Amino acid sequence: MRIGREDYDNGSGGGGGEREQVKPDDTYEAVVGAIDYVGVQPGYNGKPPRDTVCIAFELSERDSKGRRFVMFGKYGMALWKKADGSGDCAPLRAVLDALRPGSDNSEVDTADFVGLNCRVLIGRDKKGKSKLEKVLPAKAGQAMKAEQDYTKPFGLTSWLLKNRIDKE
């Protein structure tokens, strides 16, 4: 996976300086470019540490240099789903269910999700910057392919791997 700080302006921060932002408060077509296990990450706001994956979503929207924006989602690896039919589930399960609607995503191989199409809702964080809010199923006929080279660690994954608790 590769989206280096020095050569890619993504919409989600993850590097020093001001970055070009994808327009918030809108929904974009996207493709899953990469899913990477980033180890056990420290909890925040009193939450315990957790095994974590990072997903790179390559958007249809392009920056001023003609490159697609990439937004990142960081998720605990839980795949629980309430049995009461309420639809409540773990955040990662909600993403996987949006990528493969109608599938039993109780056991998955993350490699099966790379290249799948979806739509993403982009909102704003507390500072007003673009933030990945929600992953939605793809539109009928949507057929995006990733354009980036995801064979080397990308910026956010590299940072998360440096900060993992369970360093190998």
ROSE-4610 file (N, C-alpha, C; in Angstrom, 1 decimal, always signed):
// ROSE-4610
residu = [M/M/M/R/R/R/I/I/I/G/G/G/R/R/R/E/E/E/D/D/D/Y/Y/Y/D/D/D/N/N/N/G/G/G/S/S/S/G/G/G/G/G/G/G/G/G/G/G/G/G/G/G/E/E/E/R/R/R/E/E/E/Q/Q/Q/V/V/V/K/K/K/P/P/P/D/D/D/D/D/D/T/T/T/Y/Y/Y/E/E/E/A/A/A/V/V/V/V/V/V/G/G/G/A/A/A/I/I/I/D/D/D/Y/Y/Y/V/V/V/G/G/G/V/V/V/Q/Q/Q/P/P/P/G/G/G/Y/Y/Y/N/N/N/G/G/G/K/K/K/P/P/P/P/P/P/R/R/R/D/D/D/T/T/T/V/V/V/C/C/C/I/I/I/A/A/A/F/F/F/E/E/E/L/L/L/S/S/S/E/E/E/R/R/R/D/D/D/S/S/S/K/K/K/G/G/G/R/R/R/R/R/R/F/F/F/V/V/V/M/M/M/F/F/F/G/G/G/K/K/K/Y/Y/Y/G/G/G/M/M/M/A/A/A/L/L/L/W/W/W/K/K/K/K/K/K/A/A/A/D/D/D/G/G/G/S/S/S/G/G/G/D/D/D/C/C/C/A/A/A/P/P/P/L/L/L/R/R/R/A/A/A/V/V/V/L/L/L/D/D/D/A/A/A/L/L/L/R/R/R/P/P/P/G/G/G/S/S/S/D/D/D/N/N/N/S/S/S/E/E/E/V/V/V/D/D/D/T/T/T/A/A/A/D/D/D/F/F/F/V/V/V/G/G/G/L/L/L/N/N/N/C/C/C/R/R/R/V/V/V/L/L/L/I/I/I/G/G/G/R/R/R/D/D/D/K/K/K/K/K/K/G/G/G/K/K/K/S/S/S/K/K/K/L/L/L/E/E/E/K/K/K/V/V/V/L/L/L/P/P/P/A/A/A/K/K/K/A/A/A/G/G/G/Q/Q/Q/A/A/A/M/M/M/K/K/K/A/A/A/E/E/E/Q/Q/Q/D/D/D/Y/Y/Y/T/T/T/K/K/K/P/P/P/F/F/F/G/G/G/L/L/L/T/T/T/S/S/S/W/W/W/L/L/L/L/L/L/K/K/K/N/N/N/R/R/R/I/I/I/D/D/D/K/K/K/E/E/E]
num = [1/1/1/2/2/2/3/3/3/4/4/4/5/5/5/6/6/6/7/7/7/8/8/8/9/9/9/10/10/10/11/11/11/12/12/12/13/13/13/14/14/14/15/15/15/16/16/16/17/17/17/18/18/18/19/19/19/20/20/20/21/21/21/22/22/22/23/23/23/24/24/24/25/25/25/26/26/26/27/27/27/28/28/28/29/29/29/30/30/30/31/31/31/32/32/32/33/33/33/34/34/34/35/35/35/36/36/36/37/37/37/38/38/38/39/39/39/40/40/40/41/41/41/42/42/42/43/43/43/44/44/44/45/45/45/46/46/46/47/47/47/48/48/48/49/49/49/50/50/50/51/51/51/52/52/52/53/53/53/54/54/54/55/55/55/56/56/56/57/57/57/58/58/58/59/59/59/60/60/60/61/61/61/62/62/62/63/63/63/64/64/64/65/65/65/66/66/66/67/67/67/68/68/68/69/69/69/70/70/70/71/71/71/72/72/72/73/73/73/74/74/74/75/75/75/76/76/76/77/77/77/78/78/78/79/79/79/80/80/80/81/81/81/82/82/82/83/83/83/84/84/84/85/85/85/86/86/86/87/87/87/88/88/88/89/89/89/90/90/90/91/91/91/92/92/92/93/93/93/94/94/94/95/95/95/96/96/96/97/97/97/98/98/98/99/99/99/100/100/100/101/101/101/102/102/102/103/103/103/104/104/104/105/105/105/106/106/106/107/107/107/108/108/108/109/109/109/110/110/110/111/111/111/112/112/112/113/113/113/114/114/114/115/115/115/116/116/116/117/117/117/118/118/118/119/119/119/120/120/120/121/121/121/122/122/122/123/123/123/124/124/124/125/125/125/126/126/126/127/127/127/128/128/128/129/129/129/130/130/130/131/131/131/132/132/132/133/133/133/134/134/134/135/135/135/136/136/136/137/137/137/138/138/138/139/139/139/140/140/140/141/141/141/142/142/142/143/143/143/144/144/144/145/145/145/146/146/146/147/147/147/148/148/148/149/149/149/150/150/150/151/151/151/152/152/152/153/153/153/154/154/154/155/155/155/156/156/156/157/157/157/158/158/158/159/159/159/160/160/160/161/161/161/162/162/162/163/163/163/164/164/164/165/165/165/166/166/166/167/167/167/168/168/168]
x = [+0.8/+0.0/+0.9/+0.5/+1.3/+0.4/+0.6/+0.1/+1.0/+2.1/+3.1/+2.7/+3.2/+2.9/+3.5/+4.6/+5.3/+4.7/+3.9/+3.4/+1.9/+1.2/-0.2/-1.0/-1.9/-2.7/-4.0/-4.2/-5.5/-6.4/-7.6/-8.6/-8.7/-7.9/-8.1/-7.0/-6.1/-5.0/-4.0/-3.4/-2.5/-1.1/-0.8/+0.5/+0.6/+1.8/+2.0/+1.6/+1.3/+0.9/-0.5/-0.9/-2.3/-2.4/-3.4/-3.7/-4.9/-5.0/-6.2/-7.2/-8.4/-9.5/-10.6/-11.1/-12.3/-13.4/-14.4/-15.5/-16.4/-16.5/-17.3/-18.8/-19.6/-21.1/-21.6/-21.0/-21.4/-21.1/-21.7/-21.5/-20.7/-19.7/-18.9/-18.8/-18.7/-18.4/-17.0/-16.7/-15.4/-15.1/-13.8/-13.4/-12.4/-12.5/-11.6/-10.2/-9.2/-7.9/-7.0/-7.3/-6.4/-7.1/-6.8/-7.2/-5.9/-5.5/-4.3/-4.4/-3.9/-3.9/-2.8/-3.1/-2.1/-1.9/-2.2/-1.8/-2.8/-2.4/-3.1/-2.9/-3.9/-3.8/-4.2/-3.6/-4.1/-5.5/-6.2/-7.6/-7.6/-8.7/-8.8/-10.1/-10.1/-11.3/-11.6/-10.5/-10.8/-11.1/-11.1/-11.4/-10.2/-10.4/-9.2/-8.5/-7.3/-6.6/-7.3/-7.1/-7.9/-7.1/-7.3/-6.8/-7.4/-6.7/-7.2/-6.8/-7.8/-7.5/-7.7/-7.0/-7.1/-7.6/-8.6/-9.1/-8.9/-8.4/-8.2/-9.3/-10.1/-11.2/-10.7/-10.6/-10.2/-11.5/-11.6/-12.9/-12.9/-14.0/-14.2/-13.7/-13.8/-13.5/-11.9/-11.5/-10.1/-9.7/-8.4/-7.8/-7.4/-6.8/-6.4/-5.3/-4.6/-3.5/-4.0/-5.3/-5.9/-5.9/-5.4/-5.4/-6.6/-7.0/-8.2/-7.9/-8.8/-8.7/-8.8/-8.1/-8.2/-8.6/-9.6/-10.0/-9.8/-9.4/-9.1/-10.1/-10.4/-11.2/-10.4/-10.4/-9.7/-10.8/-10.7/-11.8/-11.2/-11.8/-11.6/-12.0/-11.4/-11.6/-12.9/-13.7/-14.9/-15.9/-16.6/-17.6/-19.0/-19.2/-20.5/-21.7/-22.8/-24.1/-25.2/-26.0/-27.1/-28.1/-28.5/-29.4/-30.9/-31.1/-32.5/-33.1/-32.4/-32.9/-32.9/-32.3/-32.2/-31.3/-30.3/-29.3/-28.1/-28.1/-26.9/-25.8/-24.6/-23.4/-22.1/-21.0/-19.7/-19.5/-18.7/-18.4/-17.8/-16.8/-16.2/-17.3/-18.1/-19.2/-20.1/-20.4/-21.3/-20.6/-19.3/-18.6/-18.6/-18.3/-18.3/-19.6/-20.7/-22.1/-22.4/-21.9/-22.2/-21.4/-20.2/-19.4/-20.0/-20.6/-21.2/-22.5/-23.5/-24.9/-25.4/-26.1/-26.8/-25.8/-24.5/-23.6/-23.5/-23.1/-22.8/-21.4/-21.2/-19.8/-19.3/-19.7/-19.3/-17.9/-17.4/-16.0/-15.6/-14.5/-14.1/-12.6/-12.2/-10.8/-10.8/-10.1/-10.1/-9.7/-8.8/-8.4/-9.5/-10.6/-11.8/-12.5/-12.2/-12.9/-12.2/-10.9/-10.1/-10.6/-10.8/-11.4/-12.9/-13.6/-15.0/-15.4/-16.5/-17.1/-18.1/-18.2/-19.1/-19.3/-20.0/-20.1/-19.7/-19.2/-18.8/-19.4/-19.9/-20.4/-19.3/-18.9/-17.9/-18.5/-18.1/-18.6/-17.5/-17.6/-16.5/-16.1/-14.8/-14.4/-14.6/-14.1/-14.3/-13.6/-12.6/-11.8/-12.4/-13.4/-14.0/-13.4/-12.5/-11.8/-12.6/-12.4/-13.1/-12.9/-13.9/-13.9/-14.8/-14.3/-15.1/-16.2/-17.5/-18.6/-19.2/-19.4/-20.2/-19.9/-19.9/-19.7/-21.1/-21.5/-22.8/-22.6/-23.6/-23.5/-23.3/-22.6/-22.4/-23.7/-23.8/-24.9/-24.9/-26.0/-26.1/-25.3/-24.4/-23.6/-22.3/-22.0/-20.8/-19.6/-18.6/-17.5/-16.1/-15.8/-14.5/-13.4/-12.2/-11.0/-10.0/-9.2/-8.3/-7.2/-6.7/-5.6/-4.3/-4.3/-3.1/-2.4/-1.1/-0.3/-0.3/-1.0/-1.1/-0.2/+1.0/+1.9/+2.9/+2.9/+3.8/+3.0/+3.5/+2.7/+2.3/+1.0/+0.6/+0.8/+0.7/+1.0/+0.3/-1.0/-1.7/-1.3/-1.2/-0.8/+0.6/+1.5/+2.9/+2.9/+2.1/+2.1/+1.5/+0.4/-0.3/+0.6/+1.4/+2.3/+3.4/+3.8/+4.9/+4.3/+3.0/+2.4/+1.7/+1.8/+1.1/+1.6/+0.8/+1.2/+1.9/+1.5/+2.0/+3.2/+4.1/+5.2/+5.9/+6.2/+6.8/+8.3]
y = [-1.2/+0.0/+1.2/+2.2/+3.4/+4.7/+5.5/+6.9/+7.7/+8.1/+8.8/+10.2/+10.7/+12.1/+13.0/+12.7/+13.7/+13.8/+12.8/+12.9/+12.7/+12.7/+12.5/+13.4/+14.2/+15.0/+14.3/+13.6/+12.9/+13.8/+13.5/+14.4/+14.2/+13.4/+13.0/+13.4/+14.3/+14.7/+13.6/+13.2/+12.1/+12.5/+13.8/+14.2/+15.7/+16.2/+17.6/+18.6/+19.8/+20.8/+20.8/+21.8/+21.8/+21.0/+20.2/+19.3/+19.8/+19.5/+19.8/+18.8/+19.3/+18.5/+18.2/+17.0/+16.7/+17.4/+17.9/+18.7/+17.9/+18.3/+17.6/+17.8/+17.0/+17.1/+16.6/+15.6/+15.0/+13.5/+12.8/+11.4/+11.2/+10.3/+10.0/+8.5/+8.2/+6.8/+6.6/+5.3/+4.9/+3.5/+3.1/+1.7/+1.5/+0.3/-0.1/-0.4/+0.5/+0.3/-0.6/-0.6/-1.4/-1.6/-2.8/-3.0/-3.6/-3.0/-3.4/-3.5/-4.7/-4.9/-4.0/-3.2/-2.3/-2.6/-3.8/-4.2/-3.7/-3.9/-3.5/-2.0/-1.2/+0.3/+0.7/+1.8/+2.2/+2.7/+2.5/+3.1/+4.6/+5.2/+6.6/+6.9/+8.0/+8.3/+7.2/+6.5/+5.5/+4.1/+4.0/+2.7/+1.8/+0.5/-0.4/-0.5/-1.0/-1.2/-2.2/-2.2/-3.2/-3.5/-4.7/-5.0/-4.2/-3.6/-2.6/-2.8/-2.5/-2.5/-1.1/-0.8/+0.5/+0.2/+0.9/+0.7/+2.1/+1.9/+3.1/+3.1/+4.1/+4.3/+5.3/+4.9/+5.8/+6.4/+7.7/+8.4/+8.7/+8.9/+9.3/+10.8/+11.6/+13.0/+13.1/+14.1/+14.3/+15.7/+15.7/+17.0/+17.9/+19.0/+20.0/+19.5/+18.4/+17.8/+16.6/+16.3/+15.2/+13.9/+13.8/+12.5/+12.3/+11.1/+10.8/+11.0/+11.6/+11.7/+10.3/+10.1/+8.8/+9.2/+8.5/+8.7/+7.4/+7.5/+6.3/+6.1/+4.8/+4.4/+3.5/+3.7/+2.9/+2.2/+0.8/+0.1/-1.0/-1.3/-2.4/-3.7/-4.8/-6.0/-6.8/-6.3/-7.0/-7.0/-8.2/-8.4/-8.7/-8.3/-8.7/-8.1/-8.7/-8.2/-8.6/-7.7/-8.1/-9.0/-10.0/-11.0/-10.6/-9.4/-9.0/-8.4/-8.4/-7.8/-6.3/-5.7/-4.2/-3.6/-4.5/-4.0/-3.4/-3.3/-2.8/-3.8/-3.3/-4.1/-3.3/-4.0/-3.4/-2.5/-1.4/-0.5/-1.2/-2.1/-2.8/-3.7/-4.3/-5.2/-4.3/-3.1/-2.2/-1.9/-1.6/-1.4/-2.6/-3.8/-5.0/-5.3/-5.1/-5.3/-4.4/-3.1/-2.2/-2.6/-3.2/-3.6/-4.9/-5.7/-7.0/-7.2/-6.4/-6.5/-7.9/-8.3/-9.6/-10.8/-10.6/-11.7/-11.9/-13.1/-13.4/-13.0/-11.8/-11.3/-11.6/-12.8/-13.1/-13.6/-14.2/-14.6/-14.1/-13.4/-12.8/-12.9/-12.8/-12.6/-11.2/-10.3/-8.9/-8.7/-9.6/-9.5/-9.6/-10.2/-10.3/-9.0/-8.0/-6.7/-5.7/-5.9/-5.0/-5.0/-3.8/-3.6/-3.5/-3.7/-3.6/-2.1/-1.9/-0.5/-0.2/+1.0/+1.5/+3.0/+3.6/+5.1/+5.4/+6.6/+7.1/+8.5/+8.6/+9.9/+10.6/+11.8/+12.6/+13.7/+13.8/+14.9/+15.8/+16.4/+17.3/+16.8/+17.0/+16.7/+18.0/+18.0/+19.2/+20.4/+20.2/+21.4/+21.8/+21.1/+21.5/+20.8/+19.9/+19.2/+17.9/+17.5/+16.3/+15.1/+14.3/+13.1/+12.1/+10.8/+9.7/+9.4/+9.6/+9.4/+8.0/+7.5/+6.3/+5.7/+4.4/+3.6/+3.1/+3.3/+2.9/+1.9/+1.1/+0.2/+1.0/+0.4/+1.0/+1.2/+2.1/+2.3/+1.1/+0.8/-0.3/+0.2/-0.7/-0.4/+0.3/+0.7/+1.4/+0.4/+0.8/+0.0/+0.7/+1.2/+1.9/+0.9/+1.3/+0.5/+1.5/+1.0/+1.8/+2.2/+3.5/+4.0/+4.1/+4.1/+4.2/+2.8/+2.9/+1.7/+1.4/+0.4/+0.0/-1.1/-1.2/-2.3/-1.9/-0.7/-0.2/+0.4/+0.5/+1.1/+2.5/+2.9/+4.3/+5.0/+6.3/+7.2/+6.9/+6.7/+6.5/+5.1/+4.1/+2.8/+2.8/+3.5/+3.6/+4.2/+5.3/+5.9/+5.0/+4.3/+3.4/+2.3/+1.7/+0.6/+1.1/+2.3/+2.8/+2.9/+3.2/+3.4/+2.2/+1.1/-0.1/-0.6/-1.1/-1.6/-2.9/-3.8/-5.2/-5.3/-4.4/-4.4/-5.7/-6.2/-7.5/-7.4]
z = [+0.0/+0.0/+0.0/-0.8/-0.8/-1.0/+0.0/-0.2/+0.7/+0.2/+1.0/+1.3/+2.4/+2.9/+1.9/+1.3/+0.4/-1.0/-1.4/-2.7/-2.9/-1.8/-1.9/-0.9/-1.4/-0.5/-0.3/+0.8/+1.0/+1.8/+1.8/+2.4/+3.9/+4.5/+5.9/+6.9/+6.5/+7.4/+7.3/+8.5/+8.5/+8.1/+8.1/+7.7/+8.0/+8.2/+8.6/+7.5/+7.9/+7.0/+6.6/+5.8/+5.3/+4.1/+4.0/+2.9/+2.1/+0.9/+0.1/+0.6/+0.8/+1.4/+0.4/+0.4/-0.3/+0.3/-0.5/-0.1/+0.9/+2.2/+3.1/+2.9/+3.7/+3.6/+2.2/+1.7/+0.4/+0.4/-0.6/-0.7/-2.1/-2.0/-3.2/-3.5/-4.8/-5.2/-4.8/-4.4/-3.9/-4.2/-4.1/-4.2/-3.0/-2.5/-1.4/-2.0/-1.7/-2.3/-1.4/-0.1/+0.8/+2.1/+2.7/+4.1/+4.7/+5.8/+6.5/+8.0/+8.5/+10.0/+10.5/+11.5/+12.1/+13.6/+14.0/+15.4/+16.4/+17.7/+18.8/+19.0/+18.9/+19.1/+20.5/+21.0/+22.3/+22.3/+23.3/+23.4/+23.6/+23.5/+23.8/+24.6/+25.3/+26.1/+27.1/+27.6/+28.6/+28.1/+26.7/+26.1/+26.1/+26.2/+26.2/+24.8/+24.8/+23.5/+22.7/+21.3/+20.5/+19.2/+18.7/+17.4/+16.4/+15.4/+14.6/+13.1/+12.2/+10.8/+10.2/+9.2/+8.5/+7.1/+6.6/+5.3/+4.5/+3.3/+2.4/+1.4/+1.3/+0.3/-0.7/-1.9/-3.0/-3.6/-3.6/-4.0/-5.5/-6.0/-7.4/-7.6/-6.6/-6.6/-6.7/-7.6/-7.8/-7.2/-6.8/-6.3/-7.4/-7.1/-8.1/-9.0/-8.6/-9.4/-10.2/-10.2/-10.9/-10.3/-9.0/-8.3/-7.5/-7.3/-6.5/-5.0/-4.3/-2.9/-2.3/-1.2/-0.4/+1.0/+1.5/+2.9/+3.6/+4.9/+5.7/+6.8/+7.1/+8.2/+9.1/+10.4/+11.4/+12.2/+12.3/+12.9/+13.8/+14.9/+15.7/+15.0/+15.3/+14.5/+14.9/+15.8/+16.2/+15.0/+15.0/+13.9/+14.5/+15.7/+16.4/+15.7/+15.8/+15.3/+16.3/+16.7/+17.7/+17.0/+17.8/+17.2/+17.3/+17.8/+18.0/+16.7/+15.6/+14.4/+14.3/+15.3/+15.3/+14.2/+13.8/+12.8/+13.5/+14.8/+15.6/+15.4/+15.1/+14.9/+15.1/+15.1/+15.3/+14.1/+14.2/+13.1/+11.9/+12.1/+11.0/+10.3/+11.1/+10.5/+9.6/+10.0/+9.2/+7.9/+7.9/+6.7/+5.8/+6.3/+5.5/+4.9/+5.7/+5.2/+4.1/+4.2/+3.1/+1.8/+2.0/+0.8/+0.2/+1.0/+0.5/+1.1/+0.6/+1.2/+1.1/+2.1/+2.1/+2.4/+2.6/+2.8/+4.3/+4.7/+6.1/+6.4/+7.0/+7.2/+8.6/+9.2/+10.5/+10.6/+9.5/+9.3/+7.9/+7.8/+6.6/+6.3/+5.1/+4.7/+4.1/+4.7/+4.3/+2.9/+2.4/+1.0/+0.0/+0.4/-0.5/-0.7/+0.2/+0.1/-0.7/-0.9/-1.7/-3.2/-3.7/-5.0/-5.1/-4.0/-4.0/-4.0/-4.7/-4.8/-3.7/-3.4/-2.3/-2.6/-1.7/-1.6/-0.2/+0.0/+1.3/+1.6/+2.8/+3.2/+3.9/+3.5/+4.1/+4.9/+6.2/+7.0/+7.4/+8.6/+9.2/+10.6/+10.9/+12.2/+13.0/+14.3/+15.2/+14.6/+13.8/+13.3/+11.9/+11.4/+10.2/+9.0/+9.2/+8.1/+7.7/+6.5/+6.0/+6.8/+7.0/+7.8/+7.2/+7.2/+6.7/+7.8/+7.4/+8.3/+8.2/+7.0/+6.8/+5.5/+5.4/+4.2/+3.8/+2.5/+2.0/+0.8/+0.6/-0.6/-1.9/-2.9/-4.2/-4.9/-5.8/-6.7/-7.8/-8.3/-9.3/-10.5/-11.0/-12.1/-11.9/-10.6/-10.3/-10.5/-11.2/-11.5/-11.5/-10.3/-10.2/-9.9/-10.4/-10.1/-9.4/-8.4/-7.8/-8.7/-8.6/-9.4/-8.7/-7.4/-6.6/-6.5/-6.2/-6.0/-4.5/-4.1/-2.6/-2.2/-2.7/-2.4/-1.3/-0.9/+0.2/+1.3/+2.5/+3.6/+3.3/+3.5/+3.3/+4.6/+4.5/+5.6/+6.9/+7.0/+8.2/+8.8/+7.9/+8.4/+9.0/+8.3/+8.9/+10.2/+10.4/+11.7/+12.8/+12.4/+13.4/+13.7/+12.8/+13.1/+14.1/+14.0/+14.9/+16.3/+16.4/+17.7/+18.3/+17.7/+18.2/+19.5/+20.3/+21.7/+21.6/+20.7/+20.6/+19.6/+19.7/+18.7/+18.7/+17.5/+17.3/+17.4]
